[in-house]
Amino acid sequence: MSSNFTQVENPVLVVEGKQADNERLKAESDYLRGTIKEDLQDRMTGGFTSDNFQLIRTHGMYQQDDRDIRAERQKQKLEPLHNVMLRARLPGGIINPTQWLAIDKFADDYTSYGSIRLTTRQTFQFHGVLKPNIKLMHQTLNSVGLDSIATAGDVNRNVLCTSNPVESTLHQEAYEWATKISEHLLPKTRAYAEIWLDEEKVETTEADEIEPILGSNYLPRKFKTTVVIPPNNDIDVHANDLNFVAISEGGELIGFNVLVGGGLAMTHGDKATYPRCADDFGFIPKEHTLAIAEAVVTTQRDWGNRVNRKNAKTKYTLDRVGADTFKAEVERRAGIEFSESRSYEFTHRGDSFGWVEGIDGKNHLTLFIENGRILDFNDANSGSKALKTGMREIAKIHKGDFRLTANQNLIVAGVSAEDKAIIEQLAREHGLINDGVSNQRKSSMACVAFPTCPLAMAEAERYLPGLVDDVEAILEKNGLKDDSIILRVTGCPNGCGRAMLAEIGLVGKGPGKYNMYLGSDLAGSRVPKLYKENVDEAGVLSEIDALSARWSAERNDGEAFGDFVIRAGIVEQVIVSFRDFHHA
């Protein structure tokens, strides 16, 4: 990406006006404590009240309810069946077998769905935890060295890192930087430990600097950070506020290109919101990583929009003040100047499935987990699948670690030669390996959406498997059986399934209706364009059929679907300014 930025004349560094209510909430929260502890004792409701509904997000939880039964409970004059979803903090997605067994047992004993959900944020989620079990959940995580601090809310969230098991030395160092960044940018308040782990509160005075990086009001909006190792853009750098692109020489990490200002969320019909690709600020030696990370975060902290939350993300700050102005401020605060960006290339961004051997001689098995949902179930087409049981049995004997990917899959990493056969046998016996999974299914992804997400407008996770069945049939009919399209479905325009970096992105508009976007590339460096608005499920298939037929007949040799639809003029390639993004 280019480092030549557009100048902004008379940039507005700080947005004036009445601040959003979330700013009041954070200021009055006593550094994220609120009255959560007291609210936990209130058994008159299954939910959290007042400000605590928002504050629990900074502790890694969202209050939800089962929307499938909401109307029935209303008829019975019952409140919604409140529960929480918890997202763990897992920098780089690495978890050991002991930790896995602990979360497996908790999911069985205390969640409504009994599943472990792997997410696009390279971690796991529990869904359906009732209020009496929330504290036990945090204490269970703590007992095995895990937590959920700052995985939601206006803070830096779980730091992603490329899942690269082959170049073990480079991956290990990149992973260590992801962990260091996560720890450096964490909230320093002891609220989490006091509320969930019964740590005694230590009184502080106004002279104490409790949050030197995040500030007393924390960030204007959520903030996402990644570490990525080319040539695989498996974490989608352009979906994130801050990205460190690893630059190596002779297999050794020497530093990072720093990309700032990516983000995918938007609001239907609101032209002031839009997806945006990140700008490449330049190269830094690796020893400056934490200083640059802190400077980017504090600049966004001070300049981000605290009046309108829909325009509060880093991408909007860059466009308002100018990327050149933002970059100069980062350099000033860090006392470091960026040098010219080093050359790198992203050639793909998915996961490579099956066994690979690393340079250290260890073996690594990448498993495809559809929708990231690890659960025992019966499938109408392929029969019984005991994915959760299978992972439990593998964890009992595995001597390495597990690596969750940002594409909702899982790597059994660090397997010795003598354990390889038994690991594969267990995986096959429990349906964790299926040689018949198509390239198309492996290239498809969805967010959770119904029944738990309160923002969902349309189905996503429950819609995707059947949609892929139909797309597979369409591709085979059009002579494209061995090809695939990066296909992503989200239930709303908030970006969780990263549909706005897909070759075909379906963004929920209403029940059974989607806006259809076309034209990202295999490297994930291009935002797709609106093709059709408010299309029903039958219309989606009709459009994919027609487009696939043209792709098959008119494509250049090896031409990817996203590149074809642009070359053929089906959608335009260039967005001169992301502010001109075509909304429905």
TADA-V577040 format. One record per residue. N is the residue number from 1. RES is the residue in one letter. SS is DSSP state (hx for helix, st for strand, lp for the rest). NEAR is the number of other C-alpha atoms within 12 Angstrom. Layout:
((N:RES:SS:NEAR) (N:RES:SS:NEAR))
This chain:
((1:M:lp:29) (2:S:lp:22) (3:S:lp:23) (4:N:lp:17) (5:F:lp:22) (6:T:lp:20) (7:Q:lp:17) (8:V:lp:18) (9:E:lp:14) (10:N:lp:11) (11:P:lp:20) (12:V:lp:20) (13:L:lp:27) (14:V:lp:24) (15:V:lp:24) (16:E:lp:14) (17:G:lp:10) (18:K:lp:14) (19:Q:lp:22) (20:A:lp:23) (21:D:hx:18) (22:N:hx:31) (23:E:hx:30) (24:R:hx:23) (25:L:hx:28) (26:K:hx:34) (27:A:hx:23) (28:E:lp:20) (29:S:lp:26) (30:D:lp:28) (31:Y:lp:31) (32:L:lp:45) (33:R:lp:32) (34:G:lp:32) (35:T:lp:27) (36:I:hx:34) (37:K:hx:26) (38:E:hx:15) (39:D:hx:26) (40:L:hx:27) (41:Q:lp:20) (42:D:lp:16) (43:R:lp:15) (44:M:lp:15) (45:T:lp:19) (46:G:lp:28) (47:G:lp:33) (48:F:lp:35) (49:T:lp:24) (50:S:lp:16) (51:D:lp:27) (52:N:hx:30) (53:F:hx:31) (54:Q:hx:33) (55:L:hx:41) (56:I:hx:44) (57:R:hx:35) (58:T:hx:44) (59:H:hx:45) (60:G:lp:40) (61:M:st:40) (62:Y:st:39) (63:Q:st:38) (64:Q:st:36) (65:D:st:33) (66:D:lp:29) (67:R:lp:26) (68:D:lp:19) (69:I:lp:19) (70:R:hx:22) (71:A:hx:16) (72:E:hx:15) (73:R:hx:17) (74:Q:hx:14) (75:K:hx:11) (76:Q:lp:11) (77:K:lp:11) (78:L:lp:16) (79:E:lp:21) (80:P:lp:25) (81:L:lp:29) (82:H:st:34) (83:N:st:35) (84:V:st:40) (85:M:st:42) (86:L:st:43) (87:R:st:42) (88:A:lp:46) (89:R:st:41) (90:L:lp:41) (91:P:hx:46) (92:G:hx:45) (93:G:hx:43) (94:I:st:41) (95:I:st:35) (96:N:st:30) (97:P:hx:27) (98:T:hx:28) (99:Q:hx:28) (100:W:hx:39) (101:L:hx:29) (102:A:hx:29) (103:I:hx:43) (104:D:hx:36) (105:K:hx:24) (106:F:hx:30) (107:A:hx:36) (108:D:hx:25) (109:D:hx:21) (110:Y:hx:30) (111:T:st:30) (112:S:lp:25) (113:Y:lp:28) (114:G:lp:27) (115:S:lp:34) (116:I:st:44) (117:R:st:41) (118:L:st:40) (119:T:lp:42) (120:T:lp:42) (121:R:lp:44) (122:Q:lp:44) (123:T:lp:41) (124:F:st:47) (125:Q:st:43) (126:F:st:45) (127:H:st:40) (128:G:st:40) (129:V:st:39) (130:L:lp:35) (131:K:hx:36) (132:P:hx:25) (133:N:hx:27) (134:I:hx:40) (135:K:hx:31) (136:L:hx:25) (137:M:hx:40) (138:H:hx:37) (139:Q:hx:26) (140:T:hx:30) (141:L:hx:36) (142:N:hx:24) (143:S:hx:16) (144:V:lp:19) (145:G:lp:20) (146:L:lp:29) (147:D:st:36) (148:S:lp:41) (149:I:lp:42) (150:A:lp:42) (151:T:lp:41) (152:A:lp:35) (153:G:lp:36) (154:D:lp:43) (155:V:lp:43) (156:N:st:45) (157:R:lp:45) (158:N:lp:45) (159:V:lp:50) (160:L:st:51) (161:C:st:51) (162:T:lp:50) (163:S:lp:49) (164:N:lp:47) (165:P:lp:43) (166:V:lp:28) (167:E:lp:30) (168:S:hx:29) (169:T:hx:22) (170:L:hx:33) (171:H:hx:33) (172:Q:hx:28) (173:E:hx:29) (174:A:hx:41) (175:Y:hx:35) (176:E:hx:27) (177:W:hx:38) (178:A:hx:42) (179:T:hx:30) (180:K:hx:29) (181:I:hx:36) (182:S:hx:36) (183:E:hx:25) (184:H:hx:28) (185:L:hx:41) (186:L:lp:41) (187:P:lp:36) (188:K:lp:26) (189:T:lp:33) (190:R:lp:26) (191:A:hx:32) (192:Y:hx:36) (193:A:hx:26) (194:E:hx:25) (195:I:hx:30) (196:W:hx:32) (197:L:lp:23) (198:D:lp:17) (199:E:lp:13) (200:E:lp:13) (201:K:lp:18) (202:V:lp:13) (203:E:lp:14) (204:T:lp:13) (205:T:lp:9) (206:E:lp:10) (207:A:lp:9) (208:D:lp:14) (209:E:lp:16) (210:I:lp:25) (211:E:lp:26) (212:P:lp:22) (213:I:lp:32) (214:L:lp:36) (215:G:lp:31) (216:S:lp:30) (217:N:lp:34) (218:Y:lp:43) (219:L:lp:42) (220:P:lp:43) (221:R:lp:40) (222:K:lp:36) (223:F:st:42) (224:K:lp:52) (225:T:st:50) (226:T:st:49) (227:V:st:54) (228:V:st:46) (229:I:st:48) (230:P:lp:36) (231:P:lp:27) (232:N:st:30) (233:N:lp:39) (234:D:lp:43) (235:I:lp:48) (236:D:lp:56) (237:V:hx:49) (238:H:hx:45) (239:A:hx:47) (240:N:lp:43) (241:D:lp:45) (242:L:st:48) (243:N:st:46) (244:F:st:52) (245:V:st:50) (246:A:st:46) (247:I:st:33) (248:S:st:28) (249:E:st:14) (250:G:lp:10) (251:G:lp:21) (252:E:st:20) (253:L:st:32) (254:I:st:24) (255:G:st:34) (256:F:st:42) (257:N:st:43) (258:V:st:48) (259:L:st:45) (260:V:st:48) (261:G:lp:41) (262:G:lp:44) (263:G:st:47) (264:L:lp:42) (265:A:lp:39) (266:M:lp:35) (267:T:lp:26) (268:H:lp:28) (269:G:lp:16) (270:D:lp:19) (271:K:lp:18) (272:A:lp:26) (273:T:lp:31) (274:Y:lp:39) (275:P:lp:47) (276:R:st:41) (277:C:lp:41) (278:A:lp:42) (279:D:st:38) (280:D:st:37) (281:F:st:39) (282:G:st:37) (283:F:st:33) (284:I:st:34) (285:P:st:28) (286:K:hx:31) (287:E:hx:17) (288:H:hx:26) (289:T:hx:37) (290:L:hx:31) (291:A:hx:27) (292:I:hx:42) (293:A:hx:46) (294:E:hx:35) (295:A:hx:34) (296:V:hx:47) (297:V:hx:48) (298:T:hx:34) (299:T:hx:37) (300:Q:hx:47) (301:R:hx:36) (302:D:hx:30) (303:W:hx:37) (304:G:lp:41) (305:N:lp:37) (306:R:lp:35) (307:V:lp:23) (308:N:lp:25) (309:R:hx:29) (310:K:hx:27) (311:N:hx:33) (312:A:lp:39) (313:K:lp:45) (314:T:hx:51) (315:K:hx:46) (316:Y:hx:43) (317:T:hx:43) (318:L:hx:46) (319:D:hx:41) (320:R:hx:32) (321:V:hx:31) (322:G:lp:28) (323:A:hx:37) (324:D:hx:29) (325:T:hx:28) (326:F:hx:40) (327:K:hx:39) (328:A:hx:25) (329:E:hx:30) (330:V:hx:33) (331:E:hx:29) (332:R:hx:20) (333:R:hx:23) (334:A:hx:24) (335:G:lp:17) (336:I:lp:26) (337:E:lp:24) (338:F:lp:31) (339:S:st:19) (340:E:lp:19) (341:S:lp:28) (342:R:lp:27) (343:S:lp:20) (344:Y:lp:24) (345:E:lp:23) (346:F:lp:25) (347:T:lp:18) (348:H:st:23) (349:R:lp:35) (350:G:lp:38) (351:D:lp:34) (352:S:lp:27) (353:F:lp:30) (354:G:st:27) (355:W:st:27) (356:V:st:29) (357:E:st:24) (358:G:lp:24) (359:I:lp:18) (360:D:lp:21) (361:G:lp:19) (362:K:lp:26) (363:N:st:33) (364:H:st:39) (365:L:st:43) (366:T:st:38) (367:L:st:40) (368:F:lp:40) (369:I:lp:41) (370:E:hx:39) (371:N:hx:39) (372:G:hx:39) (373:R:st:37) (374:I:st:40) (375:L:lp:32) (376:D:st:25) (377:F:st:22) (378:N:st:14) (379:D:st:15) (380:A:lp:10) (381:N:lp:12) (382:S:lp:15) (383:G:st:13) (384:S:st:18) (385:K:st:28) (386:A:st:28) (387:L:hx:37) (388:K:hx:36) (389:T:hx:32) (390:G:hx:32) (391:M:hx:42) (392:R:hx:34) (393:E:hx:27) (394:I:hx:38) (395:A:hx:31) (396:K:hx:23) (397:I:hx:25) (398:H:lp:35) (399:K:lp:25) (400:G:lp:29) (401:D:st:30) (402:F:st:39) (403:R:st:40) (404:L:st:47) (405:T:lp:47) (406:A:lp:47) (407:N:lp:49) (408:Q:lp:44) (409:N:lp:43) (410:L:st:47) (411:I:st:46) (412:V:st:47) (413:A:st:43) (414:G:st:35) (415:V:st:33) (416:S:lp:26) (417:A:hx:21) (418:E:hx:16) (419:D:hx:23) (420:K:hx:28) (421:A:hx:18) (422:I:hx:21) (423:I:hx:39) (424:E:hx:31) (425:Q:hx:20) (426:L:hx:28) (427:A:hx:35) (428:R:hx:26) (429:E:hx:22) (430:H:lp:30) (431:G:lp:33) (432:L:lp:42) (433:I:lp:31) (434:N:lp:26) (435:D:lp:17) (436:G:lp:15) (437:V:lp:27) (438:S:lp:27) (439:N:hx:28) (440:Q:hx:33) (441:R:hx:36) (442:K:hx:38) (443:S:lp:41) (444:S:st:47) (445:M:st:49) (446:A:st:48) (447:C:lp:46) (448:V:lp:40) (449:A:lp:37) (450:F:lp:31) (451:P:lp:28) (452:T:lp:37) (453:C:lp:32) (454:P:lp:27) (455:L:lp:29) (456:A:lp:34) (457:M:lp:32) (458:A:lp:37) (459:E:lp:38) (460:A:lp:45) (461:E:hx:35) (462:R:hx:26) (463:Y:hx:33) (464:L:hx:36) (465:P:hx:32) (466:G:hx:22) (467:L:hx:31) (468:V:hx:36) (469:D:hx:21) (470:D:hx:23) (471:V:hx:40) (472:E:hx:34) (473:A:hx:25) (474:I:hx:31) (475:L:hx:32) (476:E:hx:22) (477:K:hx:19) (478:N:lp:23) (479:G:lp:19) (480:L:lp:29) (481:K:lp:21) (482:D:lp:23) (483:D:lp:28) (484:S:lp:36) (485:I:lp:43) (486:I:lp:43) (487:L:st:45) (488:R:st:47) (489:V:st:51) (490:T:st:50) (491:G:lp:42) (492:C:lp:41) (493:P:lp:41) (494:N:lp:33) (495:G:lp:40) (496:C:lp:40) (497:G:lp:43) (498:R:lp:49) (499:A:hx:50) (500:M:hx:49) (501:L:hx:50) (502:A:lp:47) (503:E:lp:43) (504:I:st:48) (505:G:st:46) (506:L:st:55) (507:V:st:56) (508:G:st:44) (509:K:st:33) (510:G:st:27) (511:P:lp:22) (512:G:lp:28) (513:K:st:29) (514:Y:st:40) (515:N:st:42) (516:M:st:40) (517:Y:st:46) (518:L:st:42) (519:G:lp:42) (520:S:lp:40) (521:D:lp:35) (522:L:lp:36) (523:A:lp:32) (524:G:lp:38) (525:S:lp:40) (526:R:lp:37) (527:V:lp:46) (528:P:lp:49) (529:K:st:41) (530:L:st:36) (531:Y:st:31) (532:K:st:29) (533:E:st:27) (534:N:st:27) (535:V:st:28) (536:D:st:24) (537:E:hx:31) (538:A:hx:17) (539:G:hx:21) (540:V:hx:34) (541:L:hx:27) (542:S:hx:19) (543:E:hx:27) (544:I:hx:39) (545:D:hx:25) (546:A:hx:21) (547:L:hx:35) (548:S:hx:34) (549:A:hx:24) (550:R:hx:24) (551:W:hx:33) (552:S:hx:30) (553:A:hx:18) (554:E:hx:20) (555:R:lp:22) (556:N:lp:16) (557:D:lp:12) (558:G:lp:17) (559:E:lp:22) (560:A:lp:32) (561:F:hx:40) (562:G:hx:41) (563:D:hx:36) (564:F:hx:33) (565:V:hx:37) (566:I:hx:29) (567:R:hx:21) (568:A:lp:21) (569:G:lp:18) (570:I:lp:25) (571:V:lp:29) (572:E:lp:26) (573:Q:lp:25) (574:V:lp:19) (575:I:lp:21) (576:V:lp:13) (577:S:lp:16) (578:F:hx:30) (579:R:hx:23) (580:D:hx:17) (581:F:lp:31) (582:H:lp:32) (583:H:lp:29) (584:A:lp:26))
